[in-house]
Amino acid sequence: MPATGLLAGALTVTSLLVTVFGNVPLHRYIRQWATTSVTDGYIEILQRWETFHAIRTMTALAAFVLIVIIAAAAGRGEPSPDAEGVLK
């Protein structure tokens, strides 16, 4: 299960990075439309935002599912390796 935990962590970090470097900058740009007019090419901008949103949602959902699987496995009392890799 350690690899599953690492994968869940990597997916969570990916979701965060997509949000910070994809959605948030586009959201700042889109918010300007409330005080100005909508720019040319707005459909492409909205489609890029939707793509980033779909990626972050899927990575966050996959991370959550993996964490639930890890928690369920721990609740069943499956042996887990200690710090030295020896099963308890």
Long-range contacts (C-beta under 8 A, 24 or more apart in sequence): 1-70, 1-73, 1-74, 1-78, 1-80, 2-81, 4-66, 4-69, 4-70, 5-66, 5-70, 7-66, 8-62, 8-63, 8-66, 8-67, 8-70, 9-63, 11-59, 11-60, 11-62, 11-63, 11-66, 12-59, 12-60, 12-63, 14-55, 14-59, 15-56, 15-59, 15-60, 15-63, 18-52, 18-55, 18-56, 18-59, 19-52, 19-56, 22-48, 22-49, 22-52, 22-55, 22-56, 23-49, 23-52, 23-53, 23-56, 26-52
